[in-house]
Amino acid sequence: MGEAYTNKGIMTLTCAAMVNYAFHELELNKVEIKTAVKNKKSAAVPERLGFKHEGTIRADEVIGDTIHDREVYGILRAEWDR
């Protein structure tokens, strides 16, 4: 997301809409969000939405010549109250 649009709640609202769609329209039981370990702003989105931190996946993605770990956040349909 462009810098001019950060800290306005846009990503949180967008993710909430997508989670609603996943649970209410697609009838999924679980949604996961993965974030880069060092990206605290991205991790704040699932945390604000009530997702639980489920763990860290080591060496999950290669970007250029660097291997990155990912944090995994999850929420179950029964836990989603929106």
C-alpha positions as CSV (number, residue, x, y, z in Angstrom):
1,M,0.0,0.0,0.0
2,G,1.3,3.5,-0.9
3,E,2.6,5.6,2.0
4,A,-0.1,8.2,1.5
5,Y,-2.7,5.6,2.3
6,T,-1.2,4.0,5.4
7,N,-2.5,4.5,9.0
8,K,-6.0,5.1,7.8
9,G,-7.5,1.7,8.5
10,I,-8.0,0.8,4.8
11,M,-6.2,-2.5,5.0
12,T,-8.0,-3.5,8.2
13,L,-11.4,-2.7,6.6
14,T,-10.4,-4.5,3.4
15,C,-9.3,-7.6,5.3
16,A,-12.4,-7.6,7.4
17,A,-14.6,-7.5,4.3
18,M,-12.6,-10.4,2.8
19,V,-12.9,-12.5,6.0
20,N,-16.7,-11.8,6.0
21,Y,-16.9,-13.0,2.4
22,A,-14.8,-16.1,3.2
23,F,-17.0,-17.1,6.2
24,H,-20.4,-16.0,5.1
25,E,-20.4,-16.5,1.3
26,L,-17.8,-19.2,0.8
27,E,-18.6,-20.9,4.1
28,L,-14.9,-21.5,4.9
29,N,-14.1,-22.6,8.5
30,K,-10.7,-20.9,8.8
31,V,-8.8,-17.9,7.4
32,E,-5.1,-17.5,7.7
33,I,-3.0,-14.4,7.2
34,K,0.8,-14.6,6.8
35,T,3.1,-11.6,7.4
36,A,6.8,-11.1,7.2
37,V,8.4,-11.5,10.6
38,K,9.9,-8.0,10.6
39,N,6.8,-6.3,9.2
40,K,5.0,-5.1,12.4
41,K,2.5,-2.9,10.6
42,S,1.3,-5.9,8.6
43,A,1.1,-8.1,11.7
44,A,-1.1,-5.4,13.4
45,V,-3.9,-6.0,10.9
46,P,-4.8,-9.6,11.9
47,E,-4.2,-8.7,15.5
48,R,-6.7,-5.9,15.3
49,L,-9.2,-8.3,13.7
50,G,-8.9,-10.8,16.5
51,F,-6.8,-13.4,14.7
52,K,-4.6,-15.6,16.9
53,H,-0.9,-15.9,16.3
54,E,-0.4,-19.6,15.4
55,G,3.3,-19.7,14.8
56,T,6.3,-18.9,12.7
57,I,7.0,-20.7,9.4
58,R,10.7,-20.8,8.9
59,A,12.3,-20.2,5.5
60,D,8.8,-19.7,3.9
61,E,9.6,-17.4,1.1
62,V,12.6,-16.4,-1.1
63,I,12.8,-12.8,-2.1
64,G,15.9,-12.1,-4.3
65,D,18.7,-13.9,-2.5
66,T,17.2,-13.8,0.9
67,I,15.1,-16.4,2.7
68,H,12.3,-14.9,4.9
69,D,10.3,-16.4,7.8
70,R,6.6,-15.7,8.1
71,E,4.2,-15.2,11.0
72,V,0.9,-17.1,10.7
73,Y,-2.3,-15.7,12.1
74,G,-5.6,-17.6,12.0
75,I,-9.2,-17.2,12.9
76,L,-12.1,-19.7,12.9
77,R,-15.6,-19.0,11.7
78,A,-16.9,-19.6,15.3
79,E,-14.5,-16.9,16.5
80,W,-15.5,-14.3,14.0
81,D,-18.1,-12.0,15.4
82,R,-18.7,-9.5,12.6
